[in-house]
Amino acid sequence: MVKQTRSRRTKFRQTRITCQHITSLILDYVTRDLDPDTTVAFEAHLRICPDCVAFLNTYQKTIQATRSVRYEEIPSEMVNRVRRFLQARIKGVTSGR
């Protein structure tokens, strides 16, 4: 029994999550693609880090907001203006504006 407890502690230490890890793992966490050990470590970090909780909440709200955006056709004049702007930037030329 003691060996099993030590093994779990060692495994948890190996999967300890930092704020930097949160940012790189957040998509996998939201989509439930993390392995169980990493999920446990991820959630343990969230319990002690209000900044990462706020980041996660903002991330989830951003996903919800982007899902609610409806596609509308961009006016052709706007497409042409953006295209001209990008072509000028690529060529290293700036317009007079």
C-alpha positions in Angstrom: 0.0 0.0 0.0 2.8 2.4 0.8 4.6 1.6 -2.4 1.4 2.4 -4.4 1.0 5.8 -2.6 4.7 6.7 -3.4 4.2 5.6 -7.0 1.2 7.9 -7.4 3.1 10.8 -5.8 6.0 10.3 -8.1 3.8 10.2 -11.1 2.0 13.4 -10.0 5.3 15.2 -9.5 6.2 14.1 -13.0 3.0 15.6 -14.4 3.0 18.8 -12.3 1.6 21.6 -14.4 2.8 25.2 -14.6 1.0 28.2 -15.9 3.1 27.9 -19.1 1.8 24.3 -19.5 -1.8 25.4 -19.0 -1.5 27.7 -22.0 -0.1 24.9 -24.2 -2.5 22.2 -23.0 -5.7 24.3 -22.8 -7.2 23.3 -26.1 -6.6 19.6 -25.4 -8.2 20.1 -21.9 -11.3 21.9 -23.4 -11.7 19.2 -26.0 -11.1 16.4 -23.5 -8.1 15.1 -25.3 -5.7 15.1 -22.3 -4.7 11.8 -20.8 -6.2 11.1 -17.3 -3.0 11.9 -15.3 -2.4 15.2 -17.1 -6.1 16.1 -16.6 -5.7 15.5 -12.9 -2.6 17.6 -12.8 -4.2 20.3 -14.9 -7.2 20.5 -12.6 -4.9 20.5 -9.5 -3.2 23.6 -10.9 -6.5 25.3 -11.5 -7.4 24.8 -7.9 -4.4 26.9 -6.8 -4.1 29.4 -9.7 -6.9 32.0 -10.1 -5.0 33.5 -13.1 -5.2 30.2 -15.0 -8.9 29.8 -14.1 -9.5 33.3 -15.5 -7.5 32.3 -18.6 -9.6 29.1 -19.0 -12.9 31.0 -18.6 -11.8 33.6 -21.2 -10.7 30.8 -23.6 -14.1 29.0 -23.2 -16.0 32.2 -23.7 -14.0 33.0 -26.8 -14.9 29.6 -28.2 -18.6 30.2 -27.5 -18.4 33.7 -29.1 -16.7 32.4 -32.3 -19.3 29.7 -32.6 -22.1 32.3 -32.5 -20.5 34.5 -35.2 -22.4 34.2 -38.5 -20.6 34.4 -41.8 -21.5 37.4 -43.8 -20.2 38.1 -47.3 -17.5 40.7 -47.3 -18.3 43.5 -49.8 -16.2 43.2 -52.9 -14.7 46.7 -52.4 -13.4 45.7 -49.0 -11.9 42.5 -50.4 -10.1 44.6 -53.1 -8.8 47.2 -50.6 -7.4 44.5 -48.4 -5.9 42.7 -51.3 -4.2 45.9 -52.5 -3.0 46.6 -49.0 -1.4 43.2 -48.6 0.2 43.2 -52.0 1.7 46.6 -51.3 3.1 45.3 -47.9 4.5 42.2 -49.6 6.3 44.3 -52.1 7.6 46.6 -49.4 5.7 49.6 -50.8 3.5 51.7 -48.5 0.6 53.6 -49.8 0.4 57.4 -49.2 -2.2 56.8 -46.4 
